[in-house]
Amino acid sequence: MTSQTTTPTASHYSSAHVDPAAQVADAGFVPVQTRSERPHSFEPADFGVPTGREVNWKHTPVAKLTALFETAAQNDGVSYEFSAGEQYLAAPLAIGAAPRGEFFRGEDITGAVAWQGATEAMHIRIPREEEVAEPILLTIEGRGAEKRADAHIVIEALEHSSATVVLNHIGAAQYAQNVEIIARAGSRLTVVTLQQWQDAAVHTSAHQARVDADAVLKHFVISFGGGVVRVNPNVELAGAGSEGYLYGLSYADAGQHLESQVYLHHKGPHTKGDVLYKGALQGESAHSVWIGDVLIGPDATGTDSYEANRNLVLTEGARADSIPNLEIETGDILGAGHASATGRFDDEQLFYLQARGITEEEARRLVVLGFLTDIVQRLGIPALESELLAAIEAELAAVSA
C-alpha cells in the first residue's frame, strides 16, 4: 500500500485570537475551539444546533443527524437483549444516581440529548475480584429507520475484576447513545462496540471511560453498517500505571459515512496507551473520518503512547479523512508519536503475489485481509473474529462482482 501522511493544520487543534467586533459583524462566525474550550454540559441548549462549520462537526453530514438534535418523543426505537451475561445487569440508574455521571460529561448536543432522553440508564456491573470467563453479549436492535431512541449505558468493572462486554447494533433506527465506562483499580476490562446496522440507520455515540490505577481497558470500535455512524471514544488514564488500548476497524461502502473522533488523555504517571484504527473504503461517496487526539498531561511522567490510523481505498469515489494530533505537557516521558496513512493497493505487493501464480483478484483479497485482520485478531473472541472475517470476505466479494 502506498502511503501519504496527513499533517493537521493549526485550526484542527489550536484556538486563534478572535476579534469580538468582527465576530458580531459576522453572525455566521464559528470560533475554533480546542477540546478543553468546548462546552461540557448535560443541557442540549448549551451546545446549539451544529452547522457543520464547528471543528468537531466539520467532517460530519450534520443534515442527516437532525433527528438526533432533539430528545426522542417516544424512546422506543431500539430493543435490548442479552444473549450472555444478563446476570451482570444491575438496577437501572436514574439521572443523578451514582455511578451514572461519575465521569461522563456531555461534549456535544447528541450526548446531552441522550443524557436527557434516557431517564433510566442501563448498568452493567462486574463485582469486585470476579473474573468473567465468557463475553457479556448485548444486542441492540433497531425497530425501524423512522424510529428514535436515546440511551445511556454504564459499564463498571469493580476493583480487580475482569470481563469483556460486547454491544452489537443491528437493524435500523435513529439512535443517540452514551456509554460511560469505569475501570476501577486493578481491573481488566474489554469493551467492544459493533455497528452492523442496516443502511438506513443513523447512530451517534459518545464513549467516555476512566481507567484507575493499574487497571487496563481495551476498547474496540468496529463499524461495518449504517448510513451515518459516529462513535467517539474518550479515555482518561487517570491512575498511576493504568493502560488504554484503543482499536478500530471500519469498512465503508457506497454512501456510508463512518466516523470516530478518538481522545486519549494520559493523566496519571507511568501510563501506557496505544491507538490503532484501520479502515477500508469502496464505492462512490464512501466516506470515513478519523480524528485522533492524544494529550499527555503535566503529571503524566513516564508515559508511553502512540496513535496511528491506516486507510486502504479500494475504488474511485471513496474518501478517507485522517487527522492525528498530539499534545505533550511534560518532558519526562518514555515515548510518544503519531502517524496517518491513506493509499491504494501497493503495486509491488500485487506483483509479488501474481508472480507466484496468484490471480489479481485473489491477490487483492489477500492484501485487504492481511491489512484488516490485524485488528480482528486483537479481539481475543474466536466466535466474533470468525464472524468479522466472514463479513470482510462478503464485502470483498461485493467489490469484485
PEQUI-V30317 format. One record per residue. N is the residue number from 1. RES is the residue in three letters. SS is DSSP state (H for helix, E for strand, - for the rest). PSI is psi as a letter, one per 40 degrees, with the letter a starting at -180 (NA if undefined). D_LAST is the distance of its C-alpha to the last C-alpha in Angstrom with 2 decimals. Layout:
N_RES_SS_PSI_D_LAST ; N_RES_SS_PSI_D_LAST
//
This chain:
1_MET_-_h_22.20 ; 2_THR_-_i_24.53 ; 3_SER_-_i_26.78 ; 4_GLN_-_h_28.58 ; 5_THR_-_h_31.26 ; 6_THR_-_h_31.90 ; 7_THR_E_h_35.61 ; 8_PRO_-_i_36.66 ; 9_THR_-_i_39.28 ; 10_ALA_H_d_42.56 ; 11_SER_H_e_41.63 ; 12_HIS_H_d_39.15 ; 13_TYR_-_e_41.82 ; 14_SER_-_i_45.28 ; 15_SER_-_h_47.51 ; 16_ALA_-_i_49.31 ; 17_HIS_-_h_52.78 ; 18_VAL_-_h_52.72 ; 19_ASP_-_h_55.56 ; 20_PRO_H_d_56.45 ; 21_ALA_H_d_57.79 ; 22_ALA_H_d_54.63 ; 23_GLN_H_d_52.60 ; 24_VAL_H_d_54.78 ; 25_ALA_H_d_54.48 ; 26_ASP_-_g_50.69 ; 27_ALA_-_d_49.98 ; 28_GLY_-_e_46.25 ; 29_PHE_-_h_46.73 ; 30_VAL_-_h_44.80 ; 31_PRO_-_i_46.35 ; 32_VAL_-_h_44.33 ; 33_GLN_-_h_44.95 ; 34_THR_-_i_44.57 ; 35_ARG_H_d_43.53 ; 36_SER_H_d_47.22 ; 37_GLU_H_e_48.21 ; 38_ARG_-_i_45.84 ; 39_PRO_-_i_47.33 ; 40_HIS_-_h_47.25 ; 41_SER_-_i_48.07 ; 42_PHE_-_e_47.47 ; 43_GLU_-_h_48.21 ; 44_PRO_H_d_45.34 ; 45_ALA_H_d_47.88 ; 46_ASP_H_e_48.58 ; 47_PHE_-_d_45.16 ; 48_GLY_-_i_44.75 ; 49_VAL_-_h_41.53 ; 50_PRO_-_i_39.17 ; 51_THR_-_e_38.66 ; 52_GLY_-_e_35.83 ; 53_ARG_-_e_38.25 ; 54_GLU_-_i_39.49 ; 55_VAL_-_d_38.50 ; 56_ASN_-_e_36.80 ; 57_TRP_-_e_34.93 ; 58_LYS_-_d_34.14 ; 59_HIS_-_e_30.44 ; 60_THR_-_h_29.94 ; 61_PRO_-_g_29.10 ; 62_VAL_H_d_32.46 ; 63_ALA_H_d_32.27 ; 64_LYS_H_e_29.67 ; 65_LEU_H_e_32.07 ; 66_THR_H_d_35.23 ; 67_ALA_H_d_35.44 ; 68_LEU_H_e_35.87 ; 69_PHE_H_e_38.83 ; 70_GLU_-_i_41.14 ; 71_THR_-_i_42.03 ; 72_ALA_-_h_40.42 ; 73_ALA_-_d_42.84 ; 74_GLN_-_h_41.69 ; 75_ASN_-_g_40.23 ; 76_ASP_-_f_38.30 ; 77_GLY_-_e_34.67 ; 78_VAL_E_i_33.65 ; 79_SER_E_i_34.86 ; 80_TYR_E_h_35.61 ; 81_GLU_E_h_35.51 ; 82_PHE_E_h_36.36 ; 83_SER_E_e_34.85 ; 84_ALA_E_i_37.02 ; 85_GLY_-_e_39.95 ; 86_GLU_H_d_41.37 ; 87_GLN_H_e_44.84 ; 88_TYR_H_e_44.38 ; 89_LEU_E_h_44.16 ; 90_ALA_E_a_47.47 ; 91_ALA_E_i_49.21 ; 92_PRO_E_i_47.52 ; 93_LEU_E_h_48.77 ; 94_ALA_E_i_50.24 ; 95_ILE_-_h_50.33 ; 96_GLY_-_e_53.02 ; 97_ALA_-_h_52.84 ; 98_ALA_-_i_52.33 ; 99_PRO_-_e_50.12 ; 100_ARG_-_h_48.04 ; 101_GLY_-_e_48.41 ; 102_GLU_-_d_49.95 ; 103_PHE_-_d_47.45 ; 104_PHE_-_h_45.04 ; 105_ARG_-_h_45.78 ; 106_GLY_-_h_43.77 ; 107_GLU_-_e_42.15 ; 108_ASP_-_i_40.59 ; 109_ILE_H_d_40.90 ; 110_THR_H_d_38.17 ; 111_GLY_H_d_39.83 ; 112_ALA_H_d_43.17 ; 113_VAL_H_d_41.79 ; 114_ALA_H_d_40.33 ; 115_TRP_H_d_43.68 ; 116_GLN_H_d_45.68 ; 117_GLY_H_d_43.40 ; 118_ALA_-_g_43.34 ; 119_THR_-_d_46.96 ; 120_GLU_E_h_46.36 ; 121_ALA_E_h_44.21 ; 122_MET_E_h_42.62 ; 123_HIS_E_h_44.29 ; 124_ILE_E_h_42.79 ; 125_ARG_E_h_45.66 ; 126_ILE_E_h_45.86 ; 127_PRO_-_i_49.54 ; 128_ARG_-_h_51.47 ; 129_GLU_-_e_50.95 ; 130_GLU_-_h_48.53 ; 131_GLU_E_h_45.56 ; 132_VAL_-_h_42.72 ; 133_ALA_-_d_40.87 ; 134_GLU_-_i_37.81 ; 135_PRO_-_i_35.62 ; 136_ILE_E_h_36.71 ; 137_LEU_E_h_33.69 ; 138_LEU_E_h_33.78 ; 139_THR_E_h_31.09 ; 140_ILE_E_h_31.30 ; 141_GLU_E_h_29.64 ; 142_GLY_E_i_29.44 ; 143_ARG_-_e_31.00 ; 144_GLY_-_i_29.33 ; 145_ALA_-_d_28.07 ; 146_GLU_-_e_31.53 ; 147_LYS_-_i_33.41 ; 148_ARG_E_i_35.15 ; 149_ALA_E_i_36.40 ; 150_ASP_E_i_38.27 ; 151_ALA_E_i_38.75 ; 152_HIS_E_h_40.70 ; 153_ILE_E_h_40.11 ; 154_VAL_E_h_42.51 ; 155_ILE_E_h_41.63 ; 156_GLU_E_h_44.82 ; 157_ALA_E_h_45.38 ; 158_LEU_-_i_49.14 ; 159_GLU_-_h_50.97 ; 160_HIS_-_f_49.79 ; 161_SER_-_i_47.18 ; 162_SER_E_i_43.58 ; 163_ALA_E_i_40.54 ; 164_THR_E_h_36.80 ; 165_VAL_E_h_35.70 ; 166_VAL_E_h_32.12 ; 167_LEU_E_h_31.40 ; 168_ASN_E_h_28.15 ; 169_HIS_E_h_27.16 ; 170_ILE_E_i_25.11 ; 171_GLY_-_a_25.16 ; 172_ALA_-_i_26.06 ; 173_ALA_-_i_29.33 ; 174_GLN_E_h_31.10 ; 175_TYR_E_h_32.49 ; 176_ALA_E_h_34.99 ; 177_GLN_E_i_35.72 ; 178_ASN_E_i_38.10 ; 179_VAL_E_h_38.08 ; 180_GLU_E_h_41.37 ; 181_ILE_E_h_41.46 ; 182_ILE_E_h_44.79 ; 183_ALA_E_h_45.05 ; 184_ARG_-_i_48.76 ; 185_ALA_-_h_50.64 ; 186_GLY_-_e_49.41 ; 187_SER_-_i_46.44 ; 188_ARG_E_h_42.95 ; 189_LEU_E_h_40.27 ; 190_THR_E_h_36.47 ; 191_VAL_E_h_34.72 ; 192_VAL_E_h_30.97 ; 193_THR_E_h_29.50 ; 194_LEU_E_h_26.01 ; 195_GLN_E_h_24.22 ; 196_GLN_-_f_21.62 ; 197_TRP_-_i_22.50 ; 198_GLN_-_i_20.71 ; 199_ASP_-_d_19.62 ; 200_ALA_-_e_23.06 ; 201_ALA_-_i_25.10 ; 202_VAL_E_h_27.42 ; 203_HIS_E_h_29.02 ; 204_THR_E_i_31.62 ; 205_SER_E_h_33.35 ; 206_ALA_E_h_36.20 ; 207_HIS_E_h_36.66 ; 208_GLN_E_h_40.11 ; 209_ALA_E_i_41.50 ; 210_ARG_E_h_44.84 ; 211_VAL_E_h_45.27 ; 212_ASP_-_a_48.90 ; 213_ALA_-_h_50.82 ; 214_ASP_-_e_49.24 ; 215_ALA_-_i_46.33 ; 216_VAL_E_h_42.68 ; 217_LEU_E_h_39.72 ; 218_LYS_E_h_36.08 ; 219_HIS_E_h_33.86 ; 220_PHE_E_h_30.05 ; 221_VAL_E_h_27.91 ; 222_ILE_E_h_24.34 ; 223_SER_E_h_22.28 ; 224_PHE_-_d_18.75 ; 225_GLY_-_i_19.40 ; 226_GLY_-_i_21.60 ; 227_GLY_-_d_21.91 ; 228_VAL_E_h_24.74 ; 229_VAL_E_h_25.80 ; 230_ARG_E_g_28.83 ; 231_VAL_E_h_30.30 ; 232_ASN_E_h_33.25 ; 233_PRO_E_i_35.04 ; 234_ASN_E_h_38.68 ; 235_VAL_E_h_40.37 ; 236_GLU_E_h_44.04 ; 237_LEU_E_g_45.34 ; 238_ALA_-_d_48.82 ; 239_GLY_-_i_50.67 ; 240_ALA_-_h_51.84 ; 241_GLY_-_e_49.49 ; 242_SER_-_i_46.60 ; 243_GLU_E_i_43.00 ; 244_GLY_E_h_39.75 ; 245_TYR_E_h_36.23 ; 246_LEU_E_h_33.60 ; 247_TYR_E_i_29.96 ; 248_GLY_E_i_26.81 ; 249_LEU_E_h_23.06 ; 250_SER_E_i_20.63 ; 251_TYR_E_h_16.91 ; 252_ALA_E_h_16.69 ; 253_ASP_-_i_13.90 ; 254_ALA_-_h_14.41 ; 255_GLY_-_e_17.99 ; 256_GLN_-_i_19.07 ; 257_HIS_E_h_22.32 ; 258_LEU_E_h_23.12 ; 259_GLU_E_i_26.59 ; 260_SER_E_h_29.22 ; 261_GLN_E_h_32.69 ; 262_VAL_E_h_34.25 ; 263_TYR_E_h_38.02 ; 264_LEU_E_h_39.87 ; 265_HIS_E_h_43.66 ; 266_HIS_E_h_45.75 ; 267_LYS_-_d_49.05 ; 268_GLY_-_i_50.89 ; 269_PRO_-_i_52.00 ; 270_HIS_-_f_50.18 ; 271_THR_-_i_46.85 ; 272_LYS_E_h_43.50 ; 273_GLY_E_i_40.15 ; 274_ASP_E_h_36.63 ; 275_VAL_E_h_33.76 ; 276_LEU_E_h_30.23 ; 277_TYR_E_h_27.18 ; 278_LYS_E_i_23.67 ; 279_GLY_E_i_20.62 ; 280_ALA_E_i_17.04 ; 281_LEU_E_i_15.66 ; 282_GLN_-_i_12.50 ; 283_GLY_-_i_12.37 ; 284_GLU_-_h_15.30 ; 285_SER_-_e_18.56 ; 286_ALA_-_h_17.44 ; 287_HIS_E_h_20.88 ; 288_SER_E_i_22.61 ; 289_VAL_E_h_26.37 ; 290_TRP_E_h_28.47 ; 291_ILE_E_h_32.23 ; 292_GLY_E_h_34.27 ; 293_ASP_E_h_38.06 ; 294_VAL_E_h_40.33 ; 295_LEU_E_h_44.06 ; 296_ILE_E_h_46.57 ; 297_GLY_-_i_49.75 ; 298_PRO_-_d_53.32 ; 299_ASP_-_e_54.12 ; 300_ALA_-_f_50.92 ; 301_THR_-_i_52.62 ; 302_GLY_-_e_51.05 ; 303_THR_-_i_47.51 ; 304_ASP_E_h_44.45 ; 305_SER_E_i_41.28 ; 306_TYR_E_i_37.97 ; 307_GLU_E_i_34.92 ; 308_ALA_E_i_31.58 ; 309_ASN_E_h_28.23 ; 310_ARG_E_h_25.17 ; 311_ASN_E_h_21.96 ; 312_LEU_E_h_18.80 ; 313_VAL_E_h_17.05 ; 314_LEU_-_d_13.43 ; 315_THR_-_i_12.87 ; 316_GLU_-_i_15.48 ; 317_GLY_-_e_17.29 ; 318_ALA_-_i_17.54 ; 319_ARG_E_h_21.09 ; 320_ALA_E_h_22.98 ; 321_ASP_E_h_26.75 ; 322_SER_E_h_28.66 ; 323_ILE_E_h_32.47 ; 324_PRO_E_h_34.59 ; 325_ASN_E_i_38.29 ; 326_LEU_E_h_41.11 ; 327_GLU_E_h_44.73 ; 328_ILE_E_h_47.46 ; 329_GLU_-_e_50.95 ; 330_THR_-_i_52.62 ; 331_GLY_-_e_53.09 ; 332_ASP_-_g_53.51 ; 333_ILE_-_i_49.99 ; 334_LEU_-_d_48.38 ; 335_GLY_E_i_45.31 ; 336_ALA_E_i_42.75 ; 337_GLY_E_i_39.78 ; 338_HIS_E_i_36.50 ; 339_ALA_E_i_33.37 ; 340_SER_E_h_30.21 ; 341_ALA_E_h_27.35 ; 342_THR_E_h_24.17 ; 343_GLY_E_a_22.05 ; 344_ARG_-_a_18.92 ; 345_PHE_-_i_18.09 ; 346_ASP_-_h_21.29 ; 347_ASP_H_d_21.21 ; 348_GLU_H_d_23.92 ; 349_GLN_H_d_22.03 ; 350_LEU_H_d_19.08 ; 351_PHE_H_d_21.75 ; 352_TYR_H_d_23.63 ; 353_LEU_H_d_20.86 ; 354_GLN_H_d_19.81 ; 355_ALA_-_e_23.54 ; 356_ARG_-_f_23.69 ; 357_GLY_-_e_21.33 ; 358_ILE_-_h_18.12 ; 359_THR_-_i_15.00 ; 360_GLU_H_d_13.68 ; 361_GLU_H_d_10.34 ; 362_GLU_H_d_12.73 ; 363_ALA_H_d_15.22 ; 364_ARG_H_d_13.23 ; 365_ARG_H_d_12.53 ; 366_LEU_H_d_16.26 ; 367_VAL_H_d_17.43 ; 368_VAL_H_d_15.89 ; 369_LEU_H_d_17.15 ; 370_GLY_H_d_20.46 ; 371_PHE_H_d_20.75 ; 372_LEU_H_d_20.34 ; 373_THR_H_d_21.92 ; 374_ASP_H_d_25.27 ; 375_ILE_H_d_25.66 ; 376_VAL_H_d_24.46 ; 377_GLN_-_e_27.05 ; 378_ARG_-_e_29.82 ; 379_LEU_-_d_29.69 ; 380_GLY_-_f_31.66 ; 381_ILE_-_g_30.39 ; 382_PRO_H_d_28.66 ; 383_ALA_H_d_27.24 ; 384_LEU_H_d_25.77 ; 385_GLU_H_d_24.43 ; 386_SER_H_d_22.53 ; 387_GLU_H_d_21.18 ; 388_LEU_H_d_19.99 ; 389_LEU_H_d_18.37 ; 390_ALA_H_d_16.43 ; 391_ALA_H_d_15.44 ; 392_ILE_H_d_14.31 ; 393_GLU_H_d_12.19 ; 394_ALA_H_d_10.56 ; 395_GLU_H_d_10.08 ; 396_LEU_H_d_8.61 ; 397_ALA_H_d_6.04 ; 398_ALA_H_d_5.24 ; 399_VAL_H_d_5.60 ; 400_SER_H_e_3.82 ; 401_ALA_-_NA_0.00
//
